[in-house]
Amino acid sequence: MTRAELQIDDRGTRYDAVRTSVLHEAGTITVEYDKTKPEVRLARWGRAAGFAVSYQSVQAAMVIVNGMATWTDGNQMVRAYPLQPDIDNEDGGLELEILLGSKPPTNGFDFVIDGADNLEFYRQPDKRIPDEFPNMRVPDHAIGSYAVYHQFNMHHARSKTNWGCGKAFHLYRPKAIDAIGVEQWCSLEYANGVMRVVVPPRFLEQAVYPVRIDPTFGHSGNGTSTGSYNLAEMVGSVGTVGAVDGDVDSIEARIMDSGSTLFKGVLVNSAGTAIETNGVTPQASVPATFAWTQAVYSTKPAVTASTSYFCCVIGNSYVLDIRQDTGPAASGFYNTAGTFTTPAAGSPTINTTRKSVFANYTEAGGAAASLLRRRDPMAHMLVR
């Protein structure tokens, strides 16, 4: 991610940077910069969810230097500035850096996270190809990172907040960079409201100071890793219909074409044993780069209130790429019982991959909604 221009409004004790999400009806993205201490507050969906992150080893008031919010205390400085949108983070992000003037007494640097009670932090795999998911590729900047999802708000009612997939942020793998440009990956740990960046001690001993440590917070609405699947592999996630029956309009996924040119959406019952009546969409084209893409039903399958379903996709050749993160148990669906021509239900493998796939449906009475993958099998709805 590349640096963006700092555009802020003075709000007395803080500066606010507010912009509208590029996702339809997803509200505003806000970053609040505290004038009195090194703390920023990240908020999504019109301030409906987010958290404050602070570095309490520095005690100083904020000044703006070279277009960055800056807090300086003796031999340490904290800097914060916005980042441009990219394919992983459609609403940009935030860089929150520590600058060390000399070798510190510790190689662990703690950031306190407060107010994240309605968010969940899911640690991502510690290697590029996880042993348990050989079809998954984790980019270097996401190894050992954390995907942050809302606990339950994953829905979009027309003319109301679009919670999308419920993903709020991604806490990326940090780097340490010394004064002559030598870089070193660091590890990231999160527990009990503390995010710790751990720098290899040897790097701190050999570095030319000052050294910059750069935790990155992405405003991400989709999975950061990629799952690659062939025509015999049907994959998806679980969602639960809300309080009203409805008819599914389409299956939507964050996918791209790496050889496959077509895909279908498939709606499967909660046991994974049967495709719902009219549950297979006509084929649709796969984009050349990652994008939210719909396979639209010609005859809409009915869904029942308060009932769970698997929302799945299958491609016509190797390889269909789909964005995903890892999450809790029962987050993902994997099945090889059928083909692209004739998808079939079987005895699926239920795993911890949170795939970026859901199904749009229309509630009885005309309201629109979406069936979305979620943190557990009793998933909430994404209303479209």
N, C-alpha and C positions, 0 to 999 in steps of 0.2 A: 504494500500500500504506500502511496506517496502523500506527502504533506499537502494540506489544503490551506486556504487563507482563513485566518482567524477573524470571524465576524461575530461580534458580541454586543449585547445591550446591557447598560448599567442598571442594576436592580438594587442598588444600595449596598448591602453587604456581600453581593456576589455579582458576577457577570453571567448572563445567559446567552447561549447560542442555540437558537431554535430554528428548525427547518421542517418542512412537510415531507413525510416519507414518500418515496417513489411508488410504493405499493398502494393500490387504490383503497381509500378509506381506512388506511392504517394510522391516521393521526400524525402527530408530530414526533420528531426525534429531538431531545433536549440534552444539552450538556451544561451544567451549572459549575462555574469556577468560583470557589470560595476566596474572597479577598483577604481573609484573616489567617488562613492556614492552608497547607498543601492538601486540598481535598477537592475532588470533582464528583458531581452526582450525574449519573447517566440515567436517562428515562426514555421509555418508548411508549407508543400508543397514547399520546397526549398526557404524559406523566402518570399513566395508570399503573406502571410497573417499572422498576429499576432499582438502583442501589447507589450509595455513596462509597467512594474508595479514597482512602487517605493514607499518607505516608507520615507517621507520627514521629519519626526520628528527626524530622526537620520542623522547627517552630519559627515561622516567619510570615510576614504579610506578603501579599502578591504584588508583583509589578509585571508590566508587559514589556518584554524585551525581544526585539526582532520578530514580532508577530507571534510570540509564545507567552502563555501564562507562566510566570517564573516565581519560585519561592526559594530564597537563598539563606542558609544558616551555616556560617563557618565554612567548613571544607566540603559541604554537600549542597547540591542544588536539585530542585525538582522542577521539571518543565512539562507542560501539557499543551497539546495542539491537535487540531482535527486532521483527519486523513481522508483522501479522496475515495469515492466508491470504487469497488472492483467487482469481479465476478462472484466472489464469495460474500461480499458485504455491500449489498445494493444501496444501503444508506450511509456508507462510509464507516468511520471509526474514530478512535482516539488513541493517541500515543501519550503515555505517562512515563516520563523518564526520570531516572536518578543519575546525576553527574557526581562522580567522586573525584576530589582533587588529589587524593593520595590513597595508598593502600589502606583499606578499612580493617577494623579489628575482627570482623566477621565476614563470612561469605554467604550469609542468609539475610535477605532483605524483605521485611514484612509490610504488606499493605492491608489495612483493616477495611473490610467490606461490611457495610451496615445497611439495614433496610431491605435485605433480599429475602424476606420471609416467604414471599409468594413465588420465588424462583428456585430452580434446582440446577445444580452444577454436576455435569456428567464428565468424568475424566475420559479422555480419548486414548487409544492404544499407544503403547510405548515403543512401537516399531512401525516401520513403513508398511510392511505386510504382516498383519496380525496372524498369529498361529491359528486362532480359532475362526478367522475369516479370510481364507486365502484369496477370495475374489475382491477383497477390499484394498484400496490404496490410500494410505494416509500421507498427505503432503508433509514435507519436512517441517513447515512452520506450524503444523497442527499436532505433531507427535507429542504425547503427554500433555496436551492442552485441555481446555474445559469448554464444552458446549453448554450454554445456559438457556433453559427453557422455562416458560411459565408453568406453574403446577397444574392449572386447570383451564385457563382461558385460551382456548384454541378454536375460535369460531368467528364468523363474520355475518351478522345480520345486515341486510341491505339498509343503508342509511345509518348504520351503527358502526362501531369500531371493528375493523378487520384485524383480528389477532393472527391471521395467517396460520402458519404451522405452529405458532406458539413459541418459536425461537426468538429470544430477545438479543443475546450477545454471544460472542465467542471470545474466550480468553486465550490468545495465541501463545505459542512457545516463545519465550523471550530470548534475546541475545545480549551479550556484553560486547562492547566495541571500544578499543583503546584509541589513543590519540593518533596513531599512525595507521588506523584502519584494520587492525587485526580483530577478527570476530570469533566469538565462541558461543555456541548454543548453551543455554542455561536450562535448568529444570524448574518446573512449576508445581507447587503443592497448594491445595485448597482444603481447609477444614475449619469448621466452627467460626466462620466469619473472618478468617485470616488467609490471605493469598501470599505465599512465600516464594520469592525468586531465589534459587540457589545457584551461585556462580562457582564453577570449578576452582578450588583454591590455587592451583598452579597458574591459571590464567591471571588471577589477581596478583600473584607474586611476580610474574614476568611482564605484566602489562606496562605500557608507557602511559602515564596519567596526563590529563584526566581520562577517566573511563566512564562510558555511558551504558546504562542498563535500561532496556526499553520494553517494558510490558506493553502489549498492544491489545486494545479492546475493540473488536469488530462489531458493527451493527448488522448482524447477519440474520437472514430469514430462512436459510436453507442449510442442509448439511454441508460440511466442509470437506469430508472425505468422499471417495468415489467407489461405488460397487460396480463391477463389470460382469455381465451375465450373458449367456448364450440363449438360443431359441428354445431350449428345453427347460429353462429356468424361469419360473414365475415368482416374482418377489413383491412384497408390499408390507403394509402395516395395518394395525387394527384401529377401528373407530367405532363409536357407539352413537346411534341416532338419538336425537333429543326427545322431547316430550310429545312430538307430533309426527305422525306417519308422513311419508313423502315418496317422491319418485326421483331417482338418480339421473342427473343430466349428463355428467361426464366424469371420467377419471382423469386426474391432473397430476403430473409428476415433473420434477426438476431433472431433465434428462438431456442426453446428447447422443449423436451418431458417431460411432467409431467403427463403422463397417455395416451396422444395422441401419436400415432405412425406414422401417415401419415398426409400429407397436400397437398393441391393443390393451385396453383396460379390462379388468376382470373383477367382478364383485363376488366374493365367496362368503359362505356362512361362517359363523363365529367358531365352529369346530374345525374349519378348514377342510371339511369332507365333501362339500357340494357347492357348485356354482349356482348362484341365485338365478331364478327364471329371468331370461333376457339379460343375464349378467355380463355377457361379453360384448364389448363395443365393436363397431366397425374399425378397420385399421386406420391409422393416422400416421403422418410423417414425423420422423424424429429430426429435431434441429441439429445443425452442424456444430453449434456451441451450446453450452448449458443454458436452458431457459425453461420457465414453467410452460408446459405444453399439455393440451387437453385432447383426449380421445372421447368424442361426443357420441352418446347413444342415439340411435334412430328409434328404437323402441325402449322406453325407459323401464328399468327394473324397479319394483316397489320395495320400499324399506319400511320396517315397523318401528314405532316409537320405542325407545329405551332398549334397543336390540343392537348387539355388536356384529360387525362384518369386517372381513379383510378386504382392503382396497389394494389391488395388485396391478402390475404391468408385466407384459411379456413381449419380447422383440422377435423379429423374423430371422435374425442371423447373429452370429457373434461379431461385434459385441455391442450390447446396449448398456450404456453407462448411466447410473443414477446416483444422485447426491444422497449422502447419509452420514449420520453420526452414530456413535455407540451410546446406549442409554441403559435403562434398567431392564430387568427380566421381562420377557414377553413383549418386546418392542417391535420385533420384525417377523416377517413370514418368508419362508423359502420352500419351493416345491418343484419337483421335476416330473410330475405325473403326466403332463400333456405336452403339446407342441404349440407353435404359433398358429397353425391352421386349426387345430382342435385343442384349445386349452382344456385342462381337466383338473379337478380337485383330487386330492389324495390324502396322504398322511404327511402334512407339512412339518418342517423343522421350525420351531418358534424360538427366536434368538433375541439378542440385545441390540440389533441394528435398527436405528430410527431412520427409516428411509423417508425421503422427501416426496411423499405420494399421498393423495387423498382423493375423495370423490365428492363432486358437487351434486347437491340434490335440492329439489324444490319441495317445501313443506306443503301438506294439504292445506288449502286455504290461500295459497299464492305466495307465501313468504319464501325467500330463498335461503338455502343453508349449504353446509359442506360437511361431509363425513371425513374426519381427519385422523391420521395416525397420532398416537399420544403416548404418554409415559407408561401406561399399563393397558391391559386388554379392555378396560372400561373407558374408552377414549371419549373425549368431548367432541363437539361438532365445530367444524369451520363453516360458518354460514356465508354463503357467497351472495 
